[in-house]
């Protein structure tokens, strides 16, 4: 690696000036480690910093503010970063568009919901892989999903730039953007010269940690999985998985390639239930009512539920709300079966039950992504 590249990765420009977000950060080498240890004294900056980092058991602390939820569970909070992984063409970028759109949207009755504070509504989106045309398409997808609430979104394409330039431009945008709350980086691999260089991997993960903590924002980034397994690629992947608040894997459904499956593989919070999405005729991603076919998973016996119990549960649920979204419906049925009738069934069995009720005409969904209503002509009151 030439001198210019080395300087860039260490946060120096061609004139040797420090351009890092934290000028005190130094890449760890045997030489500067020995020098640092020699410089440590009782009154040194390191001692002061160590004192500042000491945990006070009596200090009142508030949990980080939530930025985004999936399935009602915290996906990302301010001061942290998250990682989306998946094979090539698993539709990671489409899911990022869906996340960004829901983050900006005012809708609350959806599987993905934004919770940015009022003073941190600004969202930045960087695409390092696609050119101007396709990045603009991503922008329009996000706007269509967000509705009228997309004024706080700024989108950039960085495909034509060097890795060090991309990193510097993102750093500059984060520094200068007021009321910033969330940053998407579609393609973090393109911010480094090698995903298998341990020093660069550590440096890049440190940037994510410093950006998120210093500016109290959440960052979601994307990295491919290995071809032979589902691990995030290279030393960079290992480093990011270890440091991320949440890691999500996206894959194509084996029995339906039009469906992409989203699963939380690592999380410091409670895992959200897996969900699925597909692309509509307008090229927009949307959450879909998908469960694996019995031929694509192990066959297992499900408890028999008589019709009167189902009728009673549906009447009770829809007496409270005339319209119920898919997630709330299957979860409501599952809870009611357990609490009222002491019948426990798994998530997939409950979702299959919802599809069965839909095909039978007992519940009605006017079009994809719309909530369900009860077909009162089908039922007799219990």
C-alpha positions, 0 to 999 in steps of 0.5 A, spaced: 500 500 500 502 506 498 504 512 502 498 516 500 493 510 502 496 509 508 495 516 510 488 516 508 486 510 512 490 513 518 486 519 517 491 524 514 490 528 508 496 528 503 499 534 507 499 530 513 494 534 516 489 530 521 482 529 518 479 524 523 473 525 527 477 524 533 484 526 532 486 523 538 485 516 535 491 512 533 492 506 529 495 501 534 502 499 532 507 496 536 511 502 535 506 507 537 503 502 543 510 503 546 511 510 545 504 511 549 506 507 555 512 511 556 508 517 556 503 515 561 503 519 567 498 520 573 496 526 570 496 524 563 490 525 558 489 517 558 488 518 566 483 523 565 480 519 560 480 513 564 477 517 570 471 519 565 470 512 563 469 509 570 462 507 571 458 510 577 453 506 580 449 511 583 449 516 577 442 516 574 442 514 567 437 513 561 436 508 556 438 510 549 432 513 545 429 508 540 430 510 533 427 504 529 423 498 531 421 492 527 415 487 529 414 492 536 422 490 538 427 495 538 432 494 532 436 500 533 437 506 538 441 512 538 448 511 539 449 505 536 449 501 529 446 495 526 448 491 520 444 488 514 447 481 511 445 477 505 447 474 499 448 477 492 441 479 490 437 477 496 434 484 496 438 487 501 438 494 498 430 494 497 430 492 505 434 498 506 429 502 502 423 499 506 427 501 512 428 508 510 421 509 508 418 507 514 423 511 518 420 517 515 413 515 515 408 517 520 404 511 520 405 507 526 401 501 524 406 497 520 411 492 522 417 497 521 416 503 525 420 510 526 421 513 533 426 518 531 426 524 536 423 531 534 430 534 534 433 528 530 429 527 524 434 528 519 436 522 515 442 521 510 443 515 505 449 513 502 450 508 496 457 506 495 455 501 489 450 504 485 451 509 480 446 516 479 441 513 476 439 507 480 441 511 486 435 515 484 431 509 483 432 508 490 430 515 493 424 514 489 422 508 492 424 511 499 419 517 497 413 512 495 414 508 502 414 515 506 409 518 503 409 526 504 414 525 509 421 525 505 423 532 506 428 530 511 432 525 507 438 526 503 441 521 498 448 520 495 451 516 490 459 514 492 460 509 487 465 513 483 470 515 489 476 512 492 474 508 499 478 514 503 474 519 499 468 516 500 469 515 508 471 522 508 465 525 505 461 521 509 464 524 515 463 531 513 456 530 511 455 527 518 459 533 521 455 538 518 448 535 518 444 539 523 438 535 527 441 528 524 438 522 527 439 516 522 444 514 517 444 508 512 450 506 508 449 501 503 455 498 502 460 499 507 465 494 504 467 500 499 469 504 505 475 500 505 481 497 501 481 490 503 475 486 508 481 482 510 485 487 513 485 487 520 487 494 521 482 497 516 477 493 519 478 495 526 479 502 524 472 502 520 468 499 526 471 505 530 469 510 525 462 507 526 462 507 533 465 514 534 460 517 529 454 514 532 456 516 539 459 523 538 453 525 534 448 520 538 445 517 531 444 510 529 447 507 523 445 502 519 450 499 514 450 493 509 455 487 508 455 481 503 455 474 506 460 469 504 459 465 498 460 458 502 456 460 509 452 465 512 457 469 515 459 476 514 465 477 509 472 477 511 475 480 518 471 486 517 464 482 517 467 479 524 469 486 527 462 489 525 458 483 527 461 483 534 460 491 535 453 491 532 447 492 536 443 488 531 445 484 525 440 482 520 440 476 515 436 477 508 435 471 504 431 468 498 425 463 500 427 456 498 420 455 495 418 462 492 424 466 490 419 472 489 420 472 497 425 475 501 426 473 508 428 477 514 431 474 520 435 477 526 441 473 527 444 477 533 441 482 537 443 486 544 435 487 545 429 482 544 429 479 537 424 481 533 420 475 529 422 474 522 418 477 517 418 477 509 417 482 503 416 482 496 416 487 490 410 489 487 408 491 480 411 498 481 418 496 484 416 497 491 418 492 497 412 491 502 411 486 508 407 480 505 403 474 509 408 469 507 409 462 511 414 456 508 410 451 505 410 444 509 414 441 503 420 446 505 420 445 512 420 439 517 413 436 517 410 436 524 403 435 528 399 441 529 394 442 535 387 441 532 383 447 533 375 447 533 371 452 529 367 454 535 374 457 538 376 460 532 370 463 531 370 466 538 377 469 538 375 472 531 369 475 533 373 478 540 379 481 536 374 484 531 369 487 536 375 491 538 378 493 532 374 493 525 381 493 521 387 489 524 394 489 520 397 482 519 402 482 525 397 484 530 392 479 527 396 473 528 399 475 534 392 476 537 390 469 535 396 466 538 395 469 545 388 468 545 389 461 544 394 460 549 390 465 554 383 463 553 383 455 551 390 453 553 392 451 546 400 453 544 402 453 537 408 456 534 408 462 530 408 459 523 402 455 525 399 461 527 401 465 520 398 458 516 392 459 520 391 466 518 392 464 511 387 459 511 382 463 514 383 468 508 383 463 503 376 460 506 373 467 506 372 468 513 377 474 513 378 479 508 384 483 505 382 488 500 389 488 497 396 486 499 399 491 505 392 492 507 389 490 514 384 485 514 376 485 516 372 480 518 367 477 513 360 478 518 356 474 513 360 468 514 360 467 521 354 466 526 355 469 533 357 464 538 
